[in-house]
């Protein structure tokens, strides 16, 4: 398999010079992905809504690479609030409960004050 660059169409990718995901061999590396709706470039203020949209964005990138959320082996979650994990744990489980990847959760500032959640994943494409 050759290296494949995957775009969501987000203006962020073009400006900052990155791909939403890179598929290389059996691996798919998905960049940090937020709850922006890339078609409208809008984001909800609600943390749960942001988490749901972020996973929709990740799932779309994985699908372009021939993988799914069930193929995720590593996840990193970024929250702007210490209780963000507790508020979204069931949502994380909804999307990654079957894959049960190795995971890390961090509390930090993100590049845009509207963003309250970001997720980055690595997946292994099915054989």
N, C-alpha and C positions, 0 to 999 in steps of 0.2 A: 504494500500500500504506500502511496505517496503522501507527502505532507499536504494537508488541506486547511486553508484559512477560511473560517466561518464568520460571517457578519450578520448582525441583527438588523442592520440598516440604521442603527443609532448614530446620531451626529457625533457623539462622544468618541466613537471608534476612529472616525476620519480625522478629527481634530487632534486627538492624542496619539494617533498612529499605532493602534493595537487592534487585535481581532477579538471578537466575542469568544471564540474558541479556536483552538488549533488541534487538529487530529493528525497524529503522527504514528504510523503503524497501528498497533492495537490500542493506543492510548488517546484519550480526548481530554484536553486541558481547557476548562471553561474559566474565563476571566471572572473577576469579581463582578457580580451581577446584582443590580438593584431592582427596586420595584417600579422603575419607570415603565410606562407603556410607550414603547419605542415608536409606534405608529403615530401617536399624538404628542410625544415628548412631554407627557404629564405624569405626575406622581401623586398618589393619595397621601393625606396627612396621617392616616390610620396605619399603625404598625402591622396589624394582621393583613390588611389589604396589600401593603408593600411586600410582605413575605409571600403571599399567594402569587402576586404578579412576578416577583423575582423568580420563583420556581417555574412559572409558565415560560419565562424568558430562557431559563436554563434548559428546560425540557425542549424548547424549540431549537436551541443550539445543538443539543445532543442528537435530536432527530436528524438534523442536517448531516451529522457525522455517522449516522447509522447506529446510534446508541439510544439509551433511555435512562430515566432516573433510576431504574432498577440495576443499571450497570455501574453506578457511582461507587467508588472504593474509598474516596477521601472527600471530606467536606470541611470547609472553614466558614464559620459564621461570624459576622461583625455586627455588633449592636452599639448604638449610641447611648443606651440606658442600661444600668446594671440589671434591671428586672426584665429586659427585653427577651432573654432566653426563656424565662418562666412564662412570659406572655405568649410566646410563639412555639413552645415545645410541642404541643399537639399538632401544629401546622407542619413543623419539621418532620415529625413522625408520619404525618399523612403523605408527604411526598417521598421520604427516604426510608420509611419503616421497613419496606421489603428488602432494600439493599443493605441497610444497617452499616453504613460506611464508618471508617475511623473518622472521628470528628474533633474539631476544636472550636470553642466559642470565645470571642474576645469582645471587650468593651473598649471603644475608641471613638475618636472624632472621625467623621467621614468628610469627603471633599465638598459636599453640598449640604447645608443645614437642613434641607428638606428630607434628606435620606436618613432613615432610622435603622435600616437593615441592608446588609449585603451578604451574598453567599458566593463562594468560589468552590468549584468541584473538579475532581479528576475522575474519569470513568475509563473502564476497559471495555472496548467493543466486543460484542459476542463473537465467538469463532464462527 
